């Protein structure tokens, strides 16, 4: 019987999986523990929702207990059926970490809570562990557009508007619908303002993190602030949408230092990227629908540590190569993607 054919109550744990109790955790400022690796679920440009929902079941069967979702991925209803099967099969809700995210076109205060409840219903849960503001810009774009697309009503980050959205996120914590709230795709400059004005501090910040894009300043800032960094694209996102690919992009799994470590360990270079991420202190959320890949990623968390020399070699692999540049969120003609990231420490207007 395949995983997709299992009925509630028959969910089985794979013998070749990893004991979830052995997977490292990250302790949030609330004292809650988050598994130090999650399964990403953004793959709608290349894979069907059914394939991704199947991967959630397969990942749970080999030991994953952390699933990173988002409304805009368009697959939460299918993933919800998988989460229901997982729980019906004996995995306790409190042992599973589920994240979702608020998309850009729902930043208006009146939209935040209703949109959250739609995700909660689709995921078939009574609460979420973490809810993030997906991007700090309220600039929506249609699925599948290229990087030259601009929303006609797009506008820059306006802190007062962002805080109005954040206040609604805080209300979700107040009523117990979500345990933690956080941010994604932020800059140091924007986070400083949020930390100054928030009643409930963000527990996590999701950001692009991989060996060729380590964001040392941002990484240190969130760690020093007691915010857990969640790293998307931890192996360089080889299946990211074609629109996000440019000729100068670094390829992490081809970096000589990473290839050399992989050869010593007898593993794929992707495994080294994930191991490095966990050992560095971030929470990688690699995506794959293939069992051998997501199982290898999970196994990396319980491997022997990389040596100090190897960690230093991976640190030296940083090329400052941002892969997800976010051009579609720009708000006026003639801008470059750098305006989204406040590289000079000043929020672009």
C-alpha positions as CSV (number, residue, x, y, z in Angstrom):
1,X,0.0,0.0,0.0
2,X,1.4,3.4,-0.9
3,X,1.4,6.3,1.6
4,X,-1.4,8.0,-0.4
5,X,-3.6,4.9,-0.1
6,X,-3.3,4.7,3.7
7,X,-6.5,5.3,5.6
8,X,-6.6,7.3,8.8
9,X,-5.2,5.2,11.7
10,X,-2.8,3.2,9.5
11,X,0.0,5.8,9.2
12,X,3.3,3.9,9.4
13,X,6.8,5.0,10.4
14,X,9.5,3.9,8.1
15,X,12.1,1.5,9.5
16,X,14.9,3.4,7.7
17,X,13.8,6.8,9.0
18,X,15.3,9.0,11.7
19,X,14.0,9.0,15.3
20,X,12.4,12.5,15.6
21,X,13.7,12.6,19.2
22,X,17.3,12.6,17.8
23,X,16.8,15.6,15.5
24,X,18.1,18.8,17.1
25,X,15.8,21.6,18.2
26,X,15.9,25.4,18.3
27,X,14.6,27.1,21.4
28,X,12.5,30.2,20.7
29,X,12.3,33.1,23.0
30,X,9.0,31.7,24.3
31,X,10.8,28.5,25.4
32,X,9.1,26.5,22.7
33,X,11.2,24.0,20.7
34,X,11.2,24.0,16.9
35,X,12.7,21.0,15.0
36,X,16.0,22.3,13.5
37,X,15.0,21.1,10.0
38,X,11.7,21.4,8.1
39,X,10.2,20.3,4.8
40,X,9.6,23.2,2.5
41,X,6.4,23.0,0.4
42,X,6.9,25.6,-2.3
43,X,7.2,23.7,-5.5
44,X,4.1,24.7,-7.4
45,X,6.1,25.9,-10.5
46,X,7.3,22.4,-11.1
47,X,5.3,19.9,-9.1
48,X,1.6,19.4,-8.4
49,X,-0.1,19.9,-5.1
50,X,-0.8,16.2,-4.9
51,X,2.9,15.4,-5.3
52,X,3.8,17.9,-2.5
53,X,1.1,16.5,-0.2
54,X,2.4,13.0,-0.8
55,X,5.9,14.3,0.1
56,X,4.5,15.6,3.4
57,X,3.2,12.2,4.3
58,X,6.5,10.5,3.2
59,X,8.6,13.0,5.1
60,X,6.5,12.4,8.3
61,X,7.0,8.7,7.8
62,X,10.8,9.1,7.8
63,X,10.9,11.4,10.9
64,X,10.1,15.0,9.8
65,X,8.0,16.9,12.3
66,X,8.3,20.4,10.8
67,X,6.4,21.6,7.7
68,X,6.8,25.1,6.2
69,X,3.6,26.1,4.3
70,X,2.1,29.3,2.8
71,X,-1.2,30.4,1.5
72,X,0.3,31.5,-1.8
73,X,1.7,28.1,-2.6
74,X,-1.9,27.0,-3.4
75,X,-1.5,23.5,-1.8
76,X,-2.6,24.0,1.8
77,X,-5.9,22.1,1.4
78,X,-4.1,19.1,0.1
79,X,-1.4,19.3,2.7
80,X,-4.1,19.6,5.3
81,X,-5.4,16.1,4.3
82,X,-1.8,14.8,4.9
83,X,-1.6,16.4,8.3
84,X,-4.9,14.9,9.2
85,X,-3.7,11.5,8.2
86,X,-0.5,12.0,10.2
87,X,-2.4,12.8,13.4
88,X,-5.0,10.1,12.9
89,X,-2.2,7.7,12.6
90,X,-0.9,8.4,16.1
91,X,1.5,11.4,15.8
92,X,0.5,13.9,18.4
93,X,-0.4,17.5,17.3
94,X,2.0,18.9,19.8
95,X,4.9,16.9,18.2
96,X,4.4,18.5,14.8
97,X,5.4,22.1,13.9
98,X,3.4,23.8,11.2
99,X,4.1,27.2,9.7
100,X,2.0,29.3,7.3
101,X,2.4,32.8,5.9
102,X,0.3,35.8,5.1
103,X,0.5,36.8,1.4
104,X,1.1,40.3,0.1
105,X,-2.4,41.1,-1.0
106,X,-3.8,40.4,2.5
107,X,-1.8,43.0,4.5
108,X,-4.9,45.2,5.1
109,X,-5.8,44.8,8.8
110,X,-9.3,43.6,8.0
111,X,-7.9,40.8,5.9
112,X,-5.3,39.3,8.2
113,X,-7.4,37.2,10.6
114,X,-9.9,36.0,7.9
115,X,-7.0,35.0,5.7
116,X,-5.3,33.2,8.6
117,X,-8.5,31.3,9.4
118,X,-8.7,30.1,5.7
119,X,-5.2,28.6,6.1
120,X,-6.1,27.1,9.4
121,X,-9.2,25.5,8.0
122,X,-7.4,24.2,4.9
123,X,-4.6,22.7,7.0
124,X,-7.2,21.1,9.2
125,X,-5.7,22.3,12.4
126,X,-6.9,24.0,15.5
127,X,-3.8,26.3,15.8
128,X,-0.6,27.0,14.0
129,X,2.8,27.0,15.6
130,X,4.1,29.9,13.5
131,X,2.5,32.5,11.2
132,X,4.8,34.8,9.1
133,X,4.3,37.9,7.1
134,X,5.6,36.5,3.8
135,X,7.1,39.7,2.4
136,X,7.2,43.2,4.0
137,X,5.7,44.7,0.8
138,X,1.9,44.7,0.0
139,X,2.6,44.2,-3.7
140,X,0.8,41.3,-5.2
141,X,1.6,39.8,-8.5
142,X,-0.2,37.2,-10.6
143,X,1.2,33.6,-10.6
144,X,3.7,32.9,-13.3
145,X,4.6,36.4,-14.3
146,X,8.2,37.2,-15.2
147,X,10.5,39.5,-13.2
148,X,9.5,42.6,-15.2
149,X,5.9,42.5,-13.9
150,X,4.8,45.3,-11.6
151,X,1.6,45.6,-9.7
152,X,-0.2,48.8,-10.8
153,X,-0.8,49.9,-7.2
154,X,2.6,48.7,-5.8
155,X,4.2,50.9,-3.1
156,X,7.3,50.8,-0.9
157,X,7.6,49.5,2.6
158,X,5.6,51.9,4.9
159,X,6.3,51.1,8.5
160,X,3.0,52.4,9.9
161,X,1.1,50.1,7.5
162,X,3.3,47.1,8.3
163,X,2.7,47.7,12.0
164,X,-1.1,47.8,11.4
165,X,-0.7,44.3,9.9
166,X,1.5,43.2,12.8
167,X,-1.1,44.3,15.3
168,X,-3.5,41.9,13.7
169,X,-0.9,39.1,13.9
170,X,-0.5,39.8,17.6
171,X,-4.2,39.4,18.1
172,X,-3.9,35.9,16.7
173,X,-1.5,35.1,19.5
174,X,-3.7,36.7,22.0
175,X,-6.7,34.4,21.2
176,X,-4.5,31.3,20.9
177,X,-4.9,30.6,17.2
178,X,-1.2,30.8,16.6
179,X,1.6,30.2,19.1
180,X,4.3,32.4,17.4
181,X,4.4,35.1,14.8
182,X,7.3,36.2,12.7
183,X,8.7,37.8,9.5
184,X,10.2,36.8,6.2
185,X,12.3,38.5,3.6
186,X,13.1,41.4,5.9
187,X,16.2,43.6,6.2
188,X,18.0,44.7,9.3
189,X,16.7,48.2,8.9
190,X,13.0,47.0,8.8
191,X,13.5,44.6,11.7
192,X,15.0,47.3,13.9
193,X,11.8,49.3,13.5
194,X,9.6,46.3,14.2
195,X,11.5,45.3,17.3
196,X,11.2,48.9,18.5
197,X,7.4,49.0,18.1
198,X,6.1,45.4,18.4
199,X,4.2,44.3,21.5
200,X,5.0,40.7,20.7
201,X,8.5,40.1,19.3
202,X,8.9,38.0,16.2
203,X,10.0,34.5,17.1
204,X,11.5,33.7,13.7
205,X,12.7,35.4,10.5
206,X,12.6,33.4,7.4
207,X,15.4,34.4,5.0
208,X,17.4,33.0,2.1
209,X,20.4,31.2,3.5
210,X,22.8,28.8,1.8
211,X,26.6,28.5,1.6
212,X,26.9,30.9,-1.3
213,X,24.6,33.4,0.4
214,X,25.2,33.5,4.1
215,X,24.0,37.0,5.0
216,X,26.4,37.3,7.9
217,X,25.2,40.7,9.1
218,X,21.5,39.7,8.9
219,X,22.2,36.4,10.5
220,X,24.1,37.9,13.4
221,X,21.4,40.6,13.9
222,X,18.6,38.1,14.3
223,X,20.6,35.7,16.4
224,X,21.6,38.6,18.7
225,X,18.0,39.7,18.9
226,X,16.8,36.2,20.0
227,X,15.0,35.6,16.7
228,X,15.5,32.1,15.2
229,X,16.6,32.3,11.5
230,X,14.8,29.9,9.2
231,X,16.7,29.4,6.0
232,X,15.0,28.8,2.7
233,X,16.9,27.7,-0.4
234,X,19.4,25.9,1.8
235,X,21.0,24.0,-1.1
236,X,20.7,26.9,-3.6
237,X,17.2,26.0,-4.7
238,X,18.0,24.2,-8.0
239,X,14.3,23.8,-8.7
240,X,13.4,27.5,-8.2
241,X,11.3,29.1,-10.9
242,X,13.2,29.9,-14.1
243,X,12.3,33.5,-13.7
244,X,14.5,33.7,-10.6
245,X,17.6,32.4,-12.4
246,X,20.3,34.7,-13.7
247,X,23.6,33.9,-15.3
248,X,25.7,35.0,-12.4
249,X,23.9,32.9,-9.8
250,X,26.3,30.7,-7.8
251,X,25.7,26.9,-7.6
252,X,26.2,25.7,-4.1
253,X,26.4,22.0,-4.8
254,X,29.3,22.7,-7.3
255,X,31.4,24.7,-4.9
256,X,34.8,23.0,-4.5
257,X,34.9,23.1,-0.7
258,X,31.4,21.5,-0.5
259,X,32.2,18.9,-3.1
260,X,35.4,18.0,-1.2
261,X,33.5,17.5,2.1
262,X,30.9,15.5,0.4
263,X,33.5,13.2,-1.1
264,X,35.1,12.6,2.3
265,X,31.7,11.8,3.8
266,X,30.4,9.8,0.9
267,X,27.3,11.9,0.5
268,X,25.7,14.3,-2.0
269,X,26.9,17.9,-1.8
270,X,23.3,18.9,-0.9
271,X,23.6,16.9,2.3
272,X,26.7,19.0,3.2
273,X,24.8,22.2,2.7
274,X,22.0,21.1,5.0
275,X,24.4,19.8,7.6
276,X,26.3,23.1,7.6
277,X,23.1,25.0,8.0
278,X,22.0,23.0,11.1
279,X,25.4,23.2,12.6
280,X,25.7,26.9,12.0
281,X,22.4,27.5,14.0
282,X,19.8,28.2,11.4
283,X,16.7,26.1,10.5
284,X,16.9,24.9,6.9
285,X,13.7,24.0,5.1
286,X,14.8,22.1,2.0
287,X,12.1,21.1,-0.5
288,X,12.0,17.8,-2.3
289,X,9.2,15.4,-3.3
290,X,11.8,12.6,-3.7
291,X,12.1,10.2,-0.7
292,X,15.9,9.6,-1.1
293,X,16.5,13.4,-1.1
294,X,14.3,14.4,1.9
295,X,15.5,11.4,3.9
296,X,19.1,12.3,3.2
297,X,18.5,15.9,4.3
298,X,17.0,14.7,7.5
299,X,19.8,12.1,8.2
300,X,22.3,14.9,7.9
301,X,21.0,16.4,11.1
302,X,22.2,13.4,13.1
303,X,25.5,12.9,11.3
304,X,28.7,13.5,13.1
305,X,29.5,17.2,13.0
306,X,31.6,18.8,10.3
307,X,35.1,19.6,11.5
308,X,36.1,23.1,12.4
309,X,38.2,23.2,9.3
310,X,35.2,22.1,7.1
311,X,32.9,24.7,8.7
312,X,35.6,27.4,7.9
313,X,35.9,26.1,4.3
314,X,32.1,26.4,3.9
315,X,32.1,29.9,5.4
316,X,34.7,30.9,2.9
317,X,32.4,29.7,0.1
318,X,30.1,32.7,0.6
319,X,29.7,34.6,-2.8
320,X,26.9,37.0,-1.6
321,X,24.8,35.4,-4.4
322,X,21.2,36.1,-3.7
323,X,19.0,33.8,-5.8
324,X,15.5,35.1,-4.8
325,X,15.8,38.7,-5.6
326,X,12.1,39.7,-5.5
327,X,12.0,42.0,-8.6
328,X,8.2,41.6,-8.9
329,X,7.8,43.4,-5.6
330,X,9.4,46.6,-6.8
331,X,7.1,49.6,-6.9
332,X,8.3,52.0,-9.6
333,X,10.0,51.8,-13.0
334,X,13.8,52.1,-13.2
335,X,14.5,50.3,-9.9
336,X,16.8,47.5,-9.3
337,X,16.1,44.6,-6.9
338,X,18.7,46.0,-4.4
339,X,16.1,48.6,-3.4
340,X,14.1,45.7,-1.7
341,X,16.9,44.8,0.7
342,X,18.1,48.1,2.1
343,X,21.7,47.3,1.5
344,X,23.0,50.6,2.7
345,X,21.0,50.3,5.9
346,X,18.3,52.8,4.8
347,X,14.8,51.8,3.9
348,X,14.2,52.6,0.2
349,X,11.2,54.8,-0.5
